[in-house]
Amino acid sequence: MPHSTGGGGSHGGSHHSSHGGSGSSIHYYNSYIPGRHVWVSYVNGQPHYRYTNSRYKETSVTFYVIFFLIFFCTGLSILSSAFPPKKVTVGQTPLTMEDDAKIFSKEEERSLSKAVSSYYDKSGIPVTIKTVKYKKWLKDNGDYGQSKENYAYDTYVGMYPDDETRWLITIWDGEAGDSRAYSFEGIAGDRTDQMLPEETTSKFNSIVSYQLRERYGRKDACSQAFITGFNSIGAAGFNWINFGVAAFWLLMTCGCLIPSIVKAVRNKRKPVSQREHEVDTHGQAPQLVICPYCGGTYVFGETACPHCNAAGLTVYTPPVGTRESFNSNNI
């Protein structure tokens, strides 16, 4: 649906368009003290330890991939906004003029058409300018309390019911009994949004309103105000700021998340015996036992031997040859 692009006038400023507690953390340690959780992985048959203050669950590959895709697509979206949008239309008549209020002379229409044509070449948005006698409009619409914005909207829908590519500017003359005063209201189709963002229409409205006030009383005040307005806006160029933000975003996303994904995939592909997992050491420092079936060494508390998958020992027996086994044999 078409929407307002705002407006302004000789006696007032422009107006804008109306577009539709701390948590717990995990700490890692290299040494054991009672109360710390023991995490073990086996590399070349030897245990490697890591200790934490609380339990944690290893992040899955799927989580990393989903997180990466969200951030990567966001970066691509920012990057796409850096490039100038395509023209809305091509080959259309740049300016359609319906000067019912007889505001513009033929010379003024030619000058205005030149400025609008230049704007159309940049944006591809065909412009329609319709002028209305304020007294006649007030007589026809005052009893219904219709606003200028609503009138301009109804005019757009009546003229272009199926066309969302145009910019209609309705101009009133003789407002508040002052024949030298002008006011205007813009309505644009939805397909113009990229070329006519709110900052562009706000700038246009401000410039035209300022020119109407500065040129108040001059015969060519209205035409020169709009010529200046159209000459001040155009198609957006390449946005280097958005490009820089997108480049930084994508580099950070790839640099931080891709290594995490690779690490998670590698860990997933490791043999079970080499994956890091928590072992209940019954509140003691990690102690090694020897599997009676395969002879492999593992941490007491494992539910199964990580080397042959035999049931884990339930009674701690110090490995032969250690100081613990010597002391126990001489008790």
N, C-alpha and C positions, 0 to 999 in steps of 0.2 A: 504494500500500500504506500502511496506517496506520503511524505511527511514534511513538516514545516522546516524551512531553513532560516527562520527568523526574519526580522525586519527592522525598520527604524523610520526616521522622518526628520523634518526640519526642526520641530519643536521638542524633540526628545532624543535620547540616546538609542543606540541599537539594542535589540534583545536577542538572546541566543535561540538556537534552533531546538526543537524537541524531538530528538531521535527516540524513534521508537526505543603450678607448684613444682617443685623439683622432684624428679624421679630417681629411682635407684640406678646405680651404674655398676658394671662389672670391672674389677681390677685384676690384673694378671701379675703373678709373682714367679720368681725363679727358685724359691726355696720353700720348704714346708714348715708350717707351724700348726699346732692343733687347731682344728676348726676350718682349715682351708680344704677346698675340694681338689681332688687329684684327677688330672687328665693325663692319659697315656696314649702314645702311639708307638708302634714298633717299626724300626728301620734297620734292615739287615739283621733282624732277630733281636736287636737291642732296644730296650724301652727308652723313650724320651718323655720327659715329664713337663707338665705345666700346671700351675696352681692358681685357683681363683677364689674370690671371697664369696661367690654364689654360683649356683648352677646356671647354665645357659644352653640354649639350643642352637646348633649350627644353622646358619641361614641357608636355605635351599637354593639351588640353581634357578629354579622357576621364579623365586622372589627377585633375585638379582636381574634376571632377564626382563621381567615386567617393569621393574624400577628403571632399568636402562631404557626400555622402549618409551616409557612416559617422558623421561627427560630428553631423550633424543628427538622425539616428535615435537616436543615443545621448542627445542632449539631450531628445528627445521621450520616451524611456524614463524618464529622470530626472523629467521633468515629470509623467508619468502616475503615478509613485510618490508624488507629493505629494498626490494626491486619495485620500480614504478609500475602502477597498475596499467592494464591495457585500456585503450580508448573505449568509451562506452558505445559509440556508434561511429560509422564512417559513411560518407556520401549523403548525409542529411543536410537540409537547409539550416544554416547556423542560427539565423534569427527569424522568428515569426513575430510580426508587429501587429497589434490590434489597438490602435490609438483612438479609442472612442472618445476620450476626453480632449483630443486635439492638443496635446501637450507639446509634441515635437514638430519642428519644421522639417521640410524635406532634407535640408542640409544636415540638420541634427540627426535625422534617421540614418543618413549615409555614414556619418561619423560614428554613430552608435553601432551600426551594422559592421563597420570595419573592426571595431574593438571586440565585438562578440565573435566575429569570424576568426580573429586571432586566438581568442580563448577556445573556440571550438576545435581549431587545429591542434591544440595541446591536449584537450580533454575528451573530445568527441561527444560533448553534451550539448544538444540543441536547446536554445533558449527561446522562450516565448515571453514577450512583454505585452501586458494588457493594461491599458489605462482606464480609469473609472472616475467619473465626476463624483466628488464626495457628497454633494447635496442630493444627487439622484440616488446614490447608493444608500444614503441615510434614509431617504424617503421610502425606498423599496425594502430595506432590511431593518430599519430602526425599530419598527413595531415588533419584530421577532427577536430583537436583542442579539442578532447574529454578530459574532466577532469578525474582525478582518481576517484572522487566520482561518476560521471556518468558511468564510466566503471564498477565500483564495483556494482552499482545499476543494470545495464544491465546484469551483470553476475548473480546476485541474481535472477532476474526475469527469466533468461534463465534456471537456475538450479532448481529453486523452484517456478514455476509460480503460484501455488495455495497454497503455504505453507507460513503462516505468523508467524511461531513459531521459526524460525531459526535466528542464528547470523552468518553472513558471514564476514570473515576477509580476505581481499586481501592484499598480501604482495609483494612489488616490491624489487628486489635487484639490485645493481649496478647503483644507481641513480646518475646522473650528472657525469658519467664516473668513479665513485668510486665504485669498486667492493665490498668494505667492508661496504658500506652504505645501509640502508634499510628504506623503508617507508611503511605505511600501511593505509588502509581505511576500516571502518566497516559499514556494512549494516544489519539492523535487521528488522524482520517482526513486524507488528503492535501489535500482541498478546504478544510481549515481553515487552511492555511499562512499566508495573508495576514492572517487575523484572529488567528492564534496564532503569531506569529514567536517565535524563541527568547528574545528579550529579555522578551516578555510572560510566557511560561511560566516563565522563570527567576525573574521577579519574583513570580509566583503561588506557586511552590514555596518561595521564601525566606520569604514572608510567612506561609504556612500552617505551615511548619516552626517558625518563630519563635513563632507563637501556640501551637502544640502544646507547646513547651517552657515558655513563660510560664504557660500554663494547666494545666500538668501536675498531675494529681491531681483536677482539678475534673470534675464529672459532665458538664458541657456543653463540655468542652475541645475535642472533635473538631468538633462542629457550629459552635461559635463561630469556630474556626480557619478552617474552610472558608467560612463566611459572610463573615469579614473578607477572605479571599483573593478571593472573587468580587466583593465590593464594590470592591476595589482595582484591578480591571482592567476594560477595556471596549474598545469599538471605537476604532480609531485615528482621530484627527481630521485636519484639513487640516495637512499638513506644510509649514510656511513655509520651513524650512531647505532642503528639497529643491526647493521652488518657486524660491527665490532662486538656488540652484546651477544649476538648469535654465535660468532666465532669463539668467544670466550666460553660461552655456555656449552657448546659442543666439545671443545677441547677438554674442559673440566669433566664433562660427562664421560667421554671416552677414556680420559686419563685415570679417572677414579673407579669407574664401574667395570670397564673391560678387564683390568687385572683381577678384580674380585670375582668376575664370572669365570675367568680362566682358572683361578685358584680353586673355586668351588667345583668346577668340572673335573679338574685333576684329582681333587680329594674324593670325588664321587667314584672315580675310576680306580682308586687304590684298592688293593686287597683289604678285606675286613680287618685283618691283623694290623694294617698300617694306618688305619683311620683313627683319628683322635677320638677318644671316648672317656667317659668318667668311670672311675673304679672306686668302689666302696672299700676303703682300707680300714674300716672299723675304728676311725679316729687315730690311726697310727701313721707314721711316715711310711712311704712305699717300701715293701719288703719283697724280695725276689724268691720264687720257688721254681723247682724243676718239674716239668711234666713227666710223670712216670711212664707215659706211653711213647712220646716222641723225643724226650730229652730236651725240649725247648725250655727256655727260661722266660718266665712272665711274672707279673706283679700279683702278689697274693690278694685275693678279692675278686679276681676275674671269675665270671660265672662259667667260662669255658676257656680252654687253652687256645690262645689266638693263633697257634701254629698248626694244630691238628684237630681242633674243635672238640677235644675230649672234655668231659666234665671237669670243672675247676676244683682244686683242692679246697676242702672245708676246714682242714686243720693245718696250721702253719708248720711246715717242716723246713728248717734252714738247709740250704744247699750244702752238699758235702764239700769239705775243704774250707768253709768259711769259719770265722771266729765264733759265730753263733753255734755252728754245728759242733765245734770242738768243745765249747763250754757245755752244751747240752749232753754230750757223750760222757763228760766227766762229773756230772752231778751225781 
